[in-house]
Amino acid sequence: MSGKADSLRSVLYALAANFAIALAKSAGAAYTGSSAMLAEAIHSFADCGNQGLLLWGMRRTRKPPTPEHPLGYGKTLYFWSFIVALMLFSMGGLFSIYEGLHKLASPEPMKDAWVALGILGFGIVAEAFSLWGALREIDKEREGRGYWAWFRRSRTSELVVIFGEDLAALGGLVLAFGFIILAMITGNPGWDALGSVAIGCLLVLVAVLVGREVASMLVGQSADPAVEAALRAHLQAQPEVRQVFNLITQQLGPDVMLAVKVAMAPQPSDRALIDAINRVERSLHAGFPQLRWCFFEPDASD
């Protein structure tokens, strides 16, 4: 299955899980009056909106190049991923902190907290399933690296966003569960409000980390260093190429652009040189399906 299809599957896993969780949390918050539960419900609905934006961005990347956008619309996905990070920061994190502080100033007792705990338990299971689906797709591209190293180096913005969202959601559910238990044990509803604040701080932290990584992609990043090294090795192995002087890549959503300057092996004529370059370009496209554009410059020196 292609990388695009893998990413789409991860987004759909997350959307299905978050929608079910959001409905359950909303019912629980209305019934129990728990501010931590309300914060979690808002967080889940925001995540559903986020997945909708990612799906829209993934669809937009399929638009063909135009004279105004000659390299296509691949980076559209980075824009929508950055918007998702902003929504996670504002609608998720800041609102949860506000709700928690508001309830701290005017604490209200919870009703039937066991109902909230049951719903949160369901949410933990559903969110763990969503995270499992994301990790399956991440494992296909992290190449033995740790998850933090993958997060810092990945060029797949939708997976970075889903990974961050799922971690934040699972962590938020565990926090809400723990703080509601504290409120039940102590009889102090302030613990529930503190849970909302803690969830908000977690969401803000994750949103900042995700936003930083996606912003770097939006500005313009090279392809993964492992892909660059493979491209260079592939070129150097071609009999038509004598030496690779310079190689520049740019990641454009799911696609890669390559610009390369090489010394070609001597050819008997200009026509033979053109044919040799075309053979090398065909071999690149065959070996690297993500390579969409290749700009080839033969030269005698760098």
C-alpha positions in Angstrom: 0.0 0.0 0.0 1.3 3.5 -0.8 2.4 6.0 1.8 -0.6 8.2 0.9 -3.0 5.4 1.6 -1.3 4.5 4.9 -1.6 8.1 6.0 -5.3 8.2 5.0 -6.0 5.1 7.0 -4.4 6.6 10.1 -6.5 9.8 9.8 -9.7 7.7 9.4 -8.8 5.6 12.4 -8.4 8.8 14.5 -11.6 10.4 13.1 -13.8 7.3 13.9 -12.3 7.0 17.4 -12.6 10.7 18.3 -16.2 11.0 17.1 -17.3 8.1 19.2 -15.4 9.4 22.2 -16.6 13.0 21.7 -20.3 11.8 21.8 -19.7 9.7 24.9 -17.8 12.5 26.7 -20.4 15.1 25.9 -23.2 13.0 27.4 -21.0 12.3 30.5 -20.1 16.0 31.0 -23.8 17.0 30.7 -24.9 14.3 33.2 -22.1 14.6 35.8 -21.2 18.3 35.5 -17.5 17.4 35.4 -15.3 20.2 34.0 -12.5 17.7 33.2 -15.0 15.7 31.2 -16.2 18.8 29.5 -12.6 19.8 28.6 -12.1 16.3 27.2 -15.3 16.5 25.1 -14.3 19.8 23.6 -10.9 18.4 22.9 -12.4 15.4 21.1 -14.7 17.5 19.0 -11.8 19.7 18.1 -9.8 16.6 17.1 -12.7 15.6 14.8 -12.5 19.0 13.1 -8.7 18.6 12.9 -9.0 15.2 11.1 -11.5 16.8 8.7 -9.0 19.5 7.8 -6.2 16.9 7.3 -8.5 15.0 4.9 -9.2 18.2 3.0 -5.5 18.9 2.8 -4.7 15.4 1.6 -7.3 15.8 -1.1 -5.9 19.2 -2.2 -2.5 17.7 -2.7 -3.9 15.7 -5.6 -4.6 18.8 -7.7 -2.4 18.8 -10.8 0.3 21.5 -11.3 -0.8 24.8 -12.9 1.2 27.7 -14.5 0.7 29.6 -11.2 1.8 26.6 -9.1 4.1 24.7 -11.4 5.3 22.4 -8.6 1.8 21.3 -7.7 -0.1 21.6 -4.4 1.8 19.1 -2.2 2.7 21.7 0.4 -1.1 22.5 0.9 -1.0 19.6 3.4 1.6 21.4 5.5 -0.7 24.5 5.7 -3.7 22.6 6.9 -1.5 20.6 9.3 -0.3 23.9 10.8 -3.9 25.1 11.2 -4.6 21.9 13.0 -1.7 22.6 15.4 -3.2 26.1 16.0 -6.6 24.6 16.7 -5.2 22.1 19.1 -3.5 25.0 20.9 -6.5 27.3 21.1 -9.7 25.3 21.0 -8.2 22.4 22.9 -5.5 23.7 25.2 -6.4 27.3 26.0 -10.1 26.6 26.4 -9.4 23.6 28.8 -7.2 25.9 30.9 -9.9 28.6 31.0 -12.6 26.1 31.9 -10.5 24.7 34.7 -9.6 28.1 36.2 -13.3 29.1 36.0 -14.4 26.0 37.9 -11.6 26.6 40.5 -13.1 30.0 41.2 -16.6 28.6 41.4 -16.3 24.9 42.2 -19.4 22.7 41.6 -19.8 19.2 42.9 -19.9 16.3 40.5 -22.9 14.0 40.2 -22.4 10.3 39.7 -18.7 10.5 39.0 -18.6 6.7 38.3 -20.5 7.5 35.0 -17.7 9.8 34.0 -15.1 7.2 34.9 -16.8 4.6 32.8 -16.9 6.9 29.8 -13.3 7.9 30.3 -12.4 4.2 30.4 -14.1 3.7 27.1 -12.3 6.7 25.7 -8.9 5.3 26.8 -9.6 2.0 25.0 -10.8 3.8 21.8 -7.9 6.3 21.8 -5.4 3.5 22.4 -6.8 1.8 19.3 -6.4 5.0 17.3 -2.8 5.4 18.6 -2.1 1.7 17.7 -3.3 2.4 14.1 -1.0 5.4 13.9 2.0 3.6 15.3 1.6 0.8 12.7 1.9 3.3 9.9 4.7 5.2 11.6 6.7 2.0 12.1 6.7 1.6 8.3 8.8 4.7 7.8 10.8 5.3 11.0 13.5 2.7 9.9 14.5 1.6 13.4 14.7 5.2 14.8 13.1 6.0 18.1 9.7 7.7 18.0 11.1 11.1 19.1 13.8 10.9 16.4 11.2 10.0 13.9 9.0 12.9 15.1 11.8 15.4 14.6 12.9 14.0 11.1 9.6 13.0 9.5 8.4 14.7 6.4 4.9 13.2 6.7 3.0 16.1 8.3 -0.3 14.2 8.7 1.3 11.4 10.6 3.1 13.9 12.8 -0.2 15.6 13.6 -2.1 12.4 14.2 0.7 11.0 16.4 0.8 14.2 18.5 -3.0 14.3 18.7 -3.4 10.7 19.8 -0.7 11.0 22.4 -2.3 14.2 23.8 -5.7 12.6 23.8 -4.6 9.5 25.6 -2.6 11.5 28.1 -5.6 13.8 28.6 -8.0 10.9 29.2 -5.6 9.4 31.8 -5.3 12.8 33.5 -9.0 13.3 33.6 -9.5 9.8 35.0 -6.9 10.4 37.8 -8.2 13.8 38.8 -11.8 12.7 38.9 -10.8 9.8 41.3 -9.0 12.4 43.4 -12.1 14.5 43.5 -14.2 11.5 44.5 -11.8 10.4 47.3 -11.3 13.8 48.8 -14.8 15.2 48.1 -13.1 18.3 46.8 -14.4 19.3 43.3 -11.3 21.5 42.9 -9.3 18.4 41.8 -11.6 18.0 38.9 -11.0 21.6 37.9 -7.3 21.1 38.3 -7.6 18.2 35.9 -9.0 20.5 33.3 -6.0 22.8 33.7 -3.5 19.9 33.5 -5.2 18.6 30.3 -5.0 22.1 28.8 -1.3 22.4 29.6 -0.6 19.0 28.0 -2.5 20.1 24.8 -0.6 23.4 24.6 2.7 21.6 24.9 1.9 19.0 22.2 0.5 21.8 20.0 3.7 23.8 20.3 5.8 20.7 19.4 3.7 19.7 16.5 3.4 23.3 15.2 7.2 23.7 15.3 7.8 20.6 13.2 5.0 21.4 10.7 6.2 25.0 10.4 9.6 23.7 9.4 8.0 21.7 6.6 5.9 24.7 5.5 9.0 26.9 5.2 10.6 24.2 3.0 12.6 21.1 4.0 14.8 18.7 2.1 13.8 15.1 1.7 14.6 12.8 4.5 18.5 12.5 4.8 18.2 8.7 4.2 16.3 9.4 1.0 18.9 12.0 -0.1 21.7 9.5 0.6 19.9 6.8 -1.4 19.4 9.2 -4.3 23.1 10.1 -4.3 24.2 6.5 -4.2 21.8 5.6 -7.0 23.1 8.3 -9.2 26.7 7.4 -8.5 26.0 3.8 -9.4 24.8 4.7 -12.9 27.4 4.0 -15.6 26.4 7.2 -17.4 27.4 9.3 -14.3 31.1 9.9 -13.6 30.6 12.1 -10.5 27.8 13.7 -8.5 28.8 17.3 -7.7 25.7 18.6 -6.0 22.3 17.3 -5.0 19.4 19.4 -3.6 16.0 18.0 -2.7 12.7 19.6 -1.5 9.9 17.7 0.1 6.5 18.9 -1.3 3.9 17.1 0.7 4.0 13.4 -0.5 6.2 14.3 -3.5 9.9 15.1 -3.8 11.7 17.5 -6.1 15.3 16.8 -7.1 17.9 19.2 -8.6 21.3 17.6 -9.4 24.5 18.6 -11.0 26.8 15.8 -12.2 29.7 15.1 -14.5 28.6 12.7 -17.2 30.7 9.9 -18.7 32.0 10.9 -22.1 29.5 10.4 -24.9 30.1 10.3 -28.7 27.6 13.1 -29.5 25.1 15.6 -28.0 22.3 13.3 -28.9 24.0 10.4 -27.0 24.4 12.7 -24.0 20.7 13.6 -24.0 19.8 9.9 -24.2 22.2 9.1 -21.3 20.6 11.8 -19.1 17.1 10.5 -20.0 18.1 7.0 -19.0 19.4 8.2 -15.6 16.2 10.2 -15.0 14.0 7.1 -15.9 16.0 5.0 -13.5 15.5 7.6 -10.7 11.8 7.7 -11.2 11.6 3.9 -11.3 13.7 3.6 -8.1 12.0 6.4 -6.2 8.2 6.5 -6.7 7.9 9.7 -4.6 10.2 11.6 -7.0 7.9 13.8 -9.1 10.3 16.4 -10.5 13.9 16.0 -11.6 16.1 18.9 -12.8 19.3 17.5 -14.3 22.4 19.7 -15.0 25.4 18.1 -16.6 28.6 20.0 -16.0 32.4 19.6 -16.0 32.9 20.9 -12.4 30.9 22.1 -9.4 
